[in-house]
Amino acid sequence: MAKIEIYTQPWCGYCHRAKRLLESKGAEFEEIDIMTNPDRTPEMIRRAGGRRTVPQIFIDGQHVGGCDELYGLEAAGELDPLLRPEAAQ
């Protein structure tokens, strides 16, 4: 299973939606709440190429974007291979 990191805030509906999709796939992820850990915000912005909105999602260190991009990957059939790279081989 891929290593997934998702930067979130508790009140963010898009964050909840993205986490719900990942959970429906059985994916485990590290959630980094930038509201309770504001010192992680500059790290998120740097890693996300300047993007400041949440969620920001990384799969195996690769920035995949936010909630809309995650659902776009799902619609294109590209999310499962990212989540289980060993199965794609």
C-alpha positions in Angstrom: 0.0 0.0 0.0 1.2 3.5 -0.8 2.2 6.0 1.8 -0.5 8.7 1.8 -0.2 12.1 3.6 -3.1 14.5 3.6 -2.9 18.0 5.1 -6.3 19.0 6.5 -8.3 21.3 8.7 -11.2 20.0 10.9 -13.9 22.2 9.4 -13.0 21.5 5.8 -15.8 19.7 3.9 -13.4 18.9 1.0 -11.0 17.3 3.5 -13.7 15.1 4.9 -14.8 14.1 1.3 -11.2 13.3 0.3 -10.7 11.2 3.5 -14.0 9.4 2.9 -12.8 8.4 -0.6 -9.5 7.1 0.7 -11.2 5.2 3.5 -13.6 3.6 1.0 -10.6 2.3 -0.8 -9.2 0.8 2.4 -6.3 3.2 2.2 -4.5 4.2 5.4 -3.2 7.8 5.5 -1.3 10.2 7.8 -3.5 13.2 8.5 -1.7 16.4 9.2 -4.1 18.9 10.8 -2.6 22.3 10.1 -5.0 24.0 12.5 -3.6 22.1 15.5 -0.1 22.0 13.9 0.3 25.4 12.3 4.1 24.9 12.1 3.4 22.3 9.4 1.7 24.9 7.1 4.9 26.2 5.5 5.9 22.6 4.8 2.6 21.9 3.1 2.8 25.1 1.0 6.4 24.2 -0.1 5.5 20.6 -1.0 2.4 21.6 -2.8 4.1 24.1 -5.0 2.7 27.2 -3.3 -0.9 26.0 -2.9 -2.3 27.1 0.4 -5.8 25.4 0.4 -6.6 22.1 2.1 -6.7 19.3 1.5 -3.3 18.8 -0.1 -2.7 15.1 -0.8 0.5 13.3 -1.4 0.8 9.6 -2.5 4.3 8.1 -2.1 5.7 11.7 -1.9 4.0 12.7 -5.2 1.7 15.7 -4.9 -1.7 14.7 -6.4 -3.5 17.9 -5.5 -6.7 18.5 -3.6 -10.0 16.8 -3.3 -11.1 17.6 -6.9 -7.9 16.1 -8.3 -8.3 13.0 -6.1 -11.8 12.4 -7.4 -10.5 13.1 -10.9 -8.0 10.4 -10.5 -10.7 8.1 -9.3 -13.0 8.9 -12.3 -10.1 8.3 -14.7 -9.3 4.9 -13.1 -5.9 6.1 -12.0 -6.4 6.2 -8.2 -6.2 2.5 -7.5 -2.8 2.0 -9.3 -1.4 4.9 -7.2 -2.7 3.4 -4.0 -1.5 -0.1 -4.7 1.6 0.3 -7.0 2.7 -3.3 -6.5 -0.6 -4.5 -8.0 0.0 -2.4 -11.1 3.2 -4.3 -12.0 
